[in-house]
Amino acid sequence: MNKFKKFLKAAAFILVFALLFNVVSGALVYPGDYRNYQWVGEFYKAEKNSLDAVYVGSSAVYAFWSPALAWKEHGIAVWNYTTGRQPLLAAKYIIEDCRKTQKDALYIVNINRVSADYNKASIHYLLDYMPFSLNKLKLTKALCDGLDIKGDGSLEYYFPLEIYHSRWNSLNIQDFTYGPDGTKSSANYYSFLQKSVTDTSHTVASTDGVTEFDGMYLDALNDLLDYCEKNEVRVLFTVNPQLSDVGDRYGDVAYAKSIIEKRGFDVVDYWADSESTGLEIPKDFYNDRHTNIHGAIKMTNLFSNYLVENYDFEDKRGKEGYEDWDEAFDNYYNDVIGSFVLPIEFETENRDYTLSAVTGVSGSYNKTENTVSFTGVDGADGYKVFRKTINNKKVTQSNYRELLTLESGETTFSDSEFNDTRDGTYSFNYIIVPYKTVDGVQKYGSFSYFGTTIKVG
């Protein structure tokens, strides 16, 4: 009996120690950037066989695809299992791990980085957020072998506390209380929300030529295809467009694409067919490799249309068990993107880019109202004006809302719909969108993503 009691005490101690170790390890391992936690760590909380698809890849995925927006449009549940600089070498192991709980899902694999190098940091981006399993050990070994990391040098990837234990002095309450952001792995970071390429010399990168590659990257691709074929994995490969500063990277993609298609797998190539995307080049990108939120809205709408047309995905909006997905778009719009995008941007079928953006916008404040003037656009039947309010002291801003509609000949408007704020607390930002009416439907043209700001006071 005494031995049994000692065993129970020892087991209880080990259990308590393991729980405390897990909490402390989590706080130490997640150093400030919780994006990868949202994309990888949160995946493992999804209900079994609840996802329509899992999208695997690098930043060429999460900057182009927004799960919350796809849910709003079609009610499909597609998770971004993505991390920065994620190598294709990891895809087979990720799919194998995900299929433990999402066996029937479609697996979408991006091949933009099919032969691109990865580094030690990108290993941590992925591994630090994966729960322990035999499959994770196999992935860790494969990634370390790819960089020829051996012996003691590999310990930090198997036991991340080796490099994060020094964070003791910088821990704060957020390190122990982080959790899901409620957006279902949708992107949220400064460049994505607030940048746009303005140099018009940046065009879509060339898709000429094929560049053969070999070595571990070719082996990894064939290994992935073998795994999917043997295990009858539903898999779809994608290529997303990139701009001219990436050089001739498409050559490697084209080679991989030819191999994949010869093996009988489908590839959706939006780089080679960039004109079909509706992207405004280059302004829908925040750098040459990634779209901003405006480009992501267009790409998500385009690709979600493709998915529902080609796969038997059920519209799950309002379905029991998917309440958190129903909330995802509201969370994403109200808490993340609403102050950066216009409501009309989600009406991608009602866009007409033959209407250029208005020019010559100027504004002024005269103690009681703001006055804004601009140069009109040929072909416009009128203009929609949107406004957001910026609290300069609290550094907060409201979502954009439609303020008024102007006729085609009106190129000046006044706004006095605000309280007396002459102390300089508030600024007001205006975006003017030209439109024309076709068969009774308003088609919206191009516009400045950043608008014109007037400080009151």
C-alpha positions in Angstrom: 0.0 0.0 0.0 2.8 2.4 0.9 4.5 1.6 -2.4 1.2 2.4 -4.2 0.8 5.7 -2.4 4.4 6.6 -3.3 3.7 5.8 -6.9 0.6 7.9 -6.9 2.5 10.8 -5.3 5.3 10.5 -7.8 2.8 10.3 -10.7 0.9 13.4 -9.4 4.2 15.3 -9.0 5.2 14.4 -12.6 1.8 15.4 -13.9 1.8 18.8 -12.1 5.4 19.4 -13.1 4.6 18.6 -16.7 1.6 21.0 -16.7 3.7 23.8 -15.1 6.5 23.1 -17.5 4.2 23.3 -20.5 2.7 26.7 -19.3 6.2 28.2 -18.6 7.6 26.7 -21.8 4.8 28.2 -23.9 5.3 31.6 -22.3 9.0 31.5 -23.0 8.9 30.0 -26.5 6.4 32.5 -28.0 8.6 35.7 -28.0 6.2 38.5 -28.8 5.1 37.6 -32.4 2.0 35.5 -32.0 1.2 35.3 -35.7 2.8 31.9 -36.0 0.9 30.7 -32.9 -2.4 31.8 -34.6 -1.5 30.0 -37.8 0.0 26.8 -36.5 -0.7 26.4 -32.7 -4.4 27.2 -33.1 -4.9 24.7 -35.8 -4.7 21.9 -33.3 -7.8 23.2 -31.5 -10.1 22.7 -34.5 -12.8 20.0 -34.1 -12.0 16.7 -35.8 -12.9 16.7 -39.5 -14.3 20.2 -39.3 -12.2 21.9 -42.0 -12.8 21.9 -45.7 -9.2 22.5 -46.5 -5.8 23.2 -45.0 -3.6 25.7 -46.9 0.1 24.8 -46.5 3.0 27.2 -47.3 4.9 30.3 -46.6 4.0 34.0 -46.6 3.0 33.5 -50.2 -0.1 32.0 -48.7 -1.1 34.1 -45.7 -0.6 37.4 -47.5 -2.9 36.2 -50.4 -5.6 34.1 -48.6 -7.8 35.2 -45.8 -9.9 32.4 -44.2 -12.3 34.9 -42.5 -13.1 36.5 -45.9 -13.6 33.1 -47.6 -16.0 32.2 -44.8 -18.0 35.4 -45.3 -18.2 34.8 -49.1 -19.0 31.1 -49.2 -19.1 29.6 -45.7 -16.0 27.4 -46.3 -13.6 26.6 -43.5 -10.0 26.8 -44.9 -7.1 27.1 -42.4 -3.8 28.8 -43.1 -1.2 26.4 -41.8 1.6 28.8 -42.8 4.8 30.3 -41.5 7.4 32.7 -42.9 9.9 31.1 -45.3 8.3 27.7 -44.8 10.1 25.3 -47.1 8.3 22.8 -49.3 10.5 20.2 -47.6 8.1 20.5 -44.6 4.8 20.0 -46.6 4.7 16.2 -46.4 5.2 16.2 -42.7 2.7 19.0 -42.1 0.0 17.2 -44.1 0.8 13.9 -42.3 0.4 15.7 -39.0 -2.8 17.5 -40.0 -4.5 14.4 -41.3 -4.6 13.0 -37.8 -7.6 15.2 -37.2 -8.5 16.5 -40.7 -8.2 13.4 -42.8 -10.9 14.2 -45.3 -9.8 17.8 -45.9 -8.4 19.1 -49.2 -4.7 20.0 -48.8 -3.7 23.0 -50.7 0.1 23.4 -51.2 1.7 26.6 -52.4 4.9 26.1 -54.5 6.1 29.7 -54.8 9.1 28.8 -52.7 9.6 25.3 -54.2 13.4 25.6 -54.4 14.0 28.7 -52.2 16.4 28.5 -49.4 15.2 28.5 -45.8 17.1 29.3 -42.6 17.3 28.6 -38.9 14.8 31.2 -38.0 12.2 29.7 -40.4 12.6 26.3 -38.7 11.6 27.9 -35.4 8.7 29.7 -37.0 7.2 26.3 -37.7 8.5 23.9 -35.0 8.0 26.1 -32.0 4.2 26.1 -32.4 3.7 22.4 -33.2 2.8 20.1 -30.4 5.2 17.2 -29.6 4.7 14.1 -31.7 6.7 11.5 -33.5 5.9 13.2 -36.8 7.3 16.5 -35.4 10.5 14.7 -34.6 10.7 13.4 -38.2 10.1 16.9 -39.5 12.7 18.4 -37.1 15.3 15.9 -38.4 14.5 16.6 -42.0 14.7 20.4 -41.6 18.0 20.1 -39.7 19.4 17.7 -42.2 18.5 20.2 -45.0 20.7 22.8 -43.3 23.4 20.3 -42.3 22.7 21.0 -38.6 23.9 18.1 -36.5 24.6 17.1 -32.9 24.4 19.8 -30.2 23.6 22.4 -32.9 20.2 20.7 -33.4 19.1 20.7 -29.7 17.4 24.1 -29.9 15.0 22.7 -32.4 14.1 19.7 -30.4 14.1 21.6 -27.1 13.4 25.3 -27.9 13.8 26.3 -24.2 17.5 26.0 -24.9 17.5 29.4 -26.6 14.4 31.0 -25.0 15.1 30.4 -21.3 16.9 33.7 -21.1 13.5 35.5 -21.6 12.7 35.3 -17.9 13.5 38.9 -17.3 11.2 40.1 -20.1 8.1 38.1 -19.4 4.8 39.9 -19.0 1.2 39.0 -18.5 0.6 38.8 -22.2 3.1 35.9 -22.5 0.8 33.8 -20.2 -2.6 35.0 -21.5 -2.3 35.0 -25.3 -5.0 33.1 -27.1 -6.9 32.9 -30.4 -7.6 36.2 -32.0 -10.9 35.0 -33.4 -10.0 35.5 -37.1 -9.3 31.9 -38.0 -5.7 32.4 -39.1 -6.3 35.6 -41.2 -3.3 37.9 -41.6 -2.8 40.9 -39.3 0.4 42.9 -39.5 1.6 46.4 -40.3 3.0 46.0 -43.8 0.0 43.9 -44.9 -2.5 46.5 -43.7 -0.7 49.8 -44.3 1.6 49.6 -47.2 1.3 49.7 -51.0 3.8 49.6 -53.8 3.8 53.0 -55.5 6.6 52.6 -58.0 4.8 51.8 -61.2 7.9 50.3 -62.7 7.1 47.2 -60.7 5.1 44.8 -62.9 4.2 41.2 -62.7 7.5 39.2 -62.9 8.2 37.3 -66.1 6.9 33.8 -66.5 9.2 33.0 -69.4 11.5 29.9 -69.3 11.8 26.8 -67.2 14.7 26.3 -64.7 15.5 22.7 -63.8 16.7 22.1 -60.2 17.8 19.0 -58.4 19.1 18.0 -54.9 17.0 18.0 -51.8 14.3 20.3 -53.2 13.5 18.0 -56.1 13.6 15.0 -53.7 11.2 16.8 -51.3 8.8 17.5 -54.2 8.8 13.9 -55.4 8.6 12.6 -51.8 5.5 14.8 -51.2 3.8 13.6 -54.5 4.6 10.0 -53.6 3.0 10.4 -50.1 -0.1 12.0 -51.5 -0.4 9.4 -54.2 0.1 6.5 -51.8 -2.3 7.8 -49.1 -4.9 9.1 -51.6 -4.6 12.6 -50.2 -6.8 15.2 -51.9 -4.3 17.8 -52.8 -4.2 21.0 -54.9 -1.1 23.0 -55.7 -1.1 26.8 -56.2 1.1 29.6 -57.5 0.5 33.2 -56.5 1.7 36.2 -58.6 4.8 38.1 -57.7 6.3 41.4 -59.0 9.4 42.1 -61.1 12.0 42.4 -58.3 11.8 38.7 -57.6 13.7 38.2 -60.9 13.5 34.8 -62.7 12.1 32.8 -59.7 9.2 31.6 -61.8 11.5 29.3 -63.8 11.8 27.0 -60.8 8.1 27.1 -60.2 7.4 26.2 -63.9 9.7 23.2 -63.6 7.9 22.0 -60.4 4.6 22.6 -62.0 5.5 20.4 -65.0 6.5 17.6 -62.6 3.3 17.9 -60.6 1.0 17.9 -63.6 2.7 15.0 -65.1 2.0 13.1 -61.9 -1.7 13.8 -62.4 -2.1 16.6 -59.7 -3.9 19.9 -60.4 -2.1 23.3 -60.2 -3.8 26.7 -60.1 -1.3 29.2 -61.4 -2.3 32.8 -60.8 1.2 34.0 -61.6 1.1 32.9 -65.2 -2.5 34.0 -65.4 -2.2 37.2 -63.4 -4.6 39.2 -65.6 -7.5 37.0 -64.4 -6.9 38.0 -60.8 -8.3 41.5 -60.9 -5.2 42.7 -59.0 -4.2 46.4 -59.5 -0.5 46.2 -60.2 1.5 47.2 -58.3 -0.7 49.0 -55.7 -2.3 45.7 -54.4 1.1 44.6 -53.2 3.1 45.8 -50.2 6.3 44.4 -51.6 7.2 42.3 -54.7 6.3 39.0 -53.0 3.2 39.8 -51.1 -0.2 41.4 -51.6 -1.6 43.8 -49.1 -5.1 43.6 -47.6 -6.6 45.0 -50.8 -5.0 42.4 -53.0 -5.8 39.7 -50.5 -9.5 40.5 -50.7 -9.4 40.1 -54.4 -7.3 36.9 -54.4 -9.4 35.3 -51.6 -12.6 36.0 -53.5 -11.1 34.6 -56.7 -9.7 31.4 -55.2 -12.7 30.7 -52.9 -14.9 30.9 -56.1 -12.6 28.3 -57.7 -12.8 26.0 -54.6 -16.6 26.0 -54.4 -16.9 25.4 -58.1 -14.5 22.5 -58.2 -15.0 20.8 -54.8 -18.0 19.5 -52.9 -17.7 22.1 -50.1 -20.9 22.7 -48.1 -21.9 26.2 -47.1 -21.6 26.0 -43.3 -22.7 29.5 -42.4 -25.1 29.2 -39.5 -24.4 25.5 -39.0 -24.2 24.2 -35.5 -20.6 23.8 -34.4 -19.4 26.6 -36.6 -20.4 29.6 -34.5 -16.8 30.8 -34.1 -16.4 30.8 -37.8 -19.6 32.8 -38.1 -18.0 35.4 -35.8 -14.6 35.3 -37.6 -15.4 37.9 -40.3 -17.0 40.3 -37.8 -13.9 40.0 -35.6 -11.6 40.4 -38.6 -13.5 43.4 -40.1 -14.2 45.3 -36.9 -11.0 44.6 -35.0 -8.4 44.4 -37.8 -9.2 45.6 -41.3 -12.2 47.9 -41.1 -10.2 51.1 -40.7 -8.0 50.2 -43.8 -10.5 49.0 -46.3 -13.8 50.2 -47.8 -17.1 48.1 -47.5 -17.3 48.1 -51.3 -14.0 46.2 -51.7 -15.9 43.0 -50.8 -18.1 43.6 -53.9 -15.4 42.4 -56.2 -17.9 41.6 -59.0 -18.8 45.3 -59.0 -15.4 46.8 -59.8 -14.5 48.6 -63.0 -10.9 49.5 -63.3 -11.4 51.5 -66.5 -12.4 54.3 -64.0 -9.2 55.7 -62.7 -8.7 57.1 -59.3 -9.6 60.8 -58.7 -6.6 63.2 -58.6 -5.7 66.6 -57.2 -7.4 66.0 -53.9 -7.0 68.7 -51.3 -8.8 69.5 -48.1 -9.0 72.2 -45.4 -10.7 73.0 -42.1 -12.4 76.3 -41.3 -13.5 75.9 -37.7 -17.0 74.5 -38.5 -16.5 72.1 -41.4 -14.0 70.3 -43.6 -14.0 71.1 -47.3 -12.5 68.7 -49.9 -12.1 69.2 -53.6 -10.7 67.0 -56.3 -10.4 66.6 -60.1 -13.1 64.4 -61.6 -12.7 61.3 -63.7 -13.9 60.9 -67.3 -16.7 58.3 -67.6 -17.8 58.6 -63.9 -21.5 58.9 -63.2 -20.7 60.0 -59.7 -18.6 59.6 -56.6 -18.9 57.8 -53.3 -17.2 59.5 -50.4 -16.1 57.4 -47.4 -14.8 58.7 -44.1 -13.1 57.4 -41.0 -12.4 59.2 -37.7 -8.9 59.2 -36.2 -8.5 59.9 -32.4 -5.0 61.5 -32.3 -4.6 61.3 -28.6 -5.7 57.7 -28.2 -4.1 56.6 -31.5 -7.3 54.8 -32.6 -9.4 55.0 -35.7 -12.9 54.1 -36.7 -13.9 51.9 -39.6 -14.7 53.6 -42.9 -18.3 54.3 -43.5 -20.1 55.8 -46.5 -20.6 59.6 -45.9 -22.3 60.8 -49.1 -22.8 60.5 -52.9 -21.8 63.2 -55.4 -23.1 63.6 -58.9 -20.7 63.5 -61.8 -20.2 67.2 -62.0 -19.7 67.7 -58.2 -16.0 67.8 -57.3 -16.2 69.6 -54.0 -18.0 68.7 -50.8 -18.2 69.9 -47.2 -18.4 67.8 -44.0 -19.7 69.3 -40.7 -20.9 66.0 -39.3 -18.7 66.0 -36.3 -18.6 67.6 -32.8 -16.6 70.7 -32.0 -13.1 69.2 -31.9 -10.9 72.3 -32.3 -8.5 71.1 -29.7 -6.8 68.9 -32.4 -7.9 65.6 -30.8 -9.4 64.3 -34.1 -8.6 64.0 -37.7 -10.9 62.8 -40.5 -9.7 60.7 -43.5 -11.7 60.8 -46.7 -11.6 58.4 -49.7 -13.4 59.3 -52.9 -14.4 56.5 -55.2 -15.7 57.1 -58.8 -18.5 54.9 -60.1 -20.6 54.4 -63.1 -24.0 52.7 -63.4 -24.4 49.7 -65.7 -27.8 48.0 -66.0 -28.8 49.6 -62.7 -25.7 48.4 -60.9 -23.0 50.7 -59.6 -19.5 49.7 -60.7 -16.7 51.2 -58.6 -13.4 52.3 -60.0 -10.0 52.7 -58.6 -9.2 54.8 -55.6 -6.4 55.9 -53.2 -6.0 53.4 -50.4 -4.8 56.0 -48.0 -7.2 58.9 -48.8 -6.8 62.5 -47.6 -6.6 63.4 -43.9 -7.7 66.7 -42.4 -6.8 67.5 -38.8 -9.5 69.4 -37.0 -8.2 72.3 -34.8 
